[in-house]
């Protein structure tokens, strides 16, 4: 079937929240440097996006985009195309 692209040939892209969607979050802020472990199914979901050539963007209110990227690297998860707020 092949990879589906947008009409202008661009990759499809989705936005995903970080805390509570990809990473565990109990509703209590523990600081900029505290990140929960990946939620069950997060790795498989991100791998399926990558296999389908769908880029994902991580939305977060966190100040440090670098710390969020480090979290993906630590858990050997596919990297987002962008981290933004």
Secondary structure by P-SEA (a helix, b strand, c coil): cccccccccccbbbbbbcccccbbbcccccccccccccccaaaaaaaaaaaacbbbbbbcccccaaaaaaaaaaacccccccccc
